[in-house]
Amino acid sequence: MEQTKDGIIFSITVIPNFELERELIGFGEGLTVLTPRFFVQRIKKK
């Protein structure tokens, strides 16, 4: 975990799926997905 002036960066190991996508989208603009690239694009489209 890393604290920056813009927030906190943390890492989790998961299998990207619809349920995870729905949970992350629930955080709205307050969350930025950094990797994997294909999942970043899916989140941006929503």
Backbone torsions as a table, in degrees:
resi	resn	phi	psi	omega
1	MET	NA	139.7	-178.8
2	GLU	-134.7	128.8	177.5
3	GLN	-96.8	129.7	176.8
4	THR	-121.8	175.8	178.4
5	LYS	-67.1	-21.4	-179.0
6	ASP	-93.7	-12.3	-178.5
7	GLY	153.1	-152.0	-178.3
8	ILE	-119.4	135.3	175.3
9	ILE	-107.8	126.3	177.1
10	PHE	-139.5	163.2	-176.5
11	SER	-123.3	138.4	173.0
12	ILE	-131.2	149.7	177.5
13	THR	-106.4	114.3	-177.3
14	VAL	-142.9	170.2	170.6
15	ILE	-101.0	114.4	-179.9
16	PRO	-58.3	128.7	178.7
17	ASN	-152.9	178.4	-176.1
18	PHE	-61.4	-41.4	-178.8
19	GLU	-64.0	-42.6	177.4
20	LEU	-63.7	-43.9	179.0
21	GLU	-57.4	-45.6	180.0
22	ARG	-63.1	-42.3	178.4
23	GLU	-62.8	-45.2	-178.3
24	LEU	-66.2	-40.5	178.3
25	ILE	-62.5	-30.7	178.5
26	GLY	-61.1	-21.1	177.5
27	PHE	-79.8	-12.1	177.3
28	GLY	63.2	-143.8	-176.6
29	GLU	-68.9	-11.4	-176.5
30	GLY	-78.9	0.2	-176.6
31	LEU	-132.0	137.7	175.3
32	THR	-123.2	122.9	176.4
33	VAL	-87.6	128.4	-175.8
34	LEU	-99.7	-35.4	-179.6
35	THR	-151.8	162.8	-10.4
36	PRO	-69.7	155.6	-172.8
37	ARG	-55.2	-44.3	-178.3
38	PHE	-62.7	-33.8	-179.2
39	PHE	-75.0	-35.6	175.3
40	VAL	-57.5	-45.6	-179.1
41	GLN	-64.9	-40.1	177.7
42	ARG	-62.6	-42.0	179.7
43	ILE	-66.8	-41.5	179.7
44	LYS	-62.1	-36.9	-179.3
45	LYS	-65.5	-26.9	-178.7
46	LYS	-84.5	NA	NA
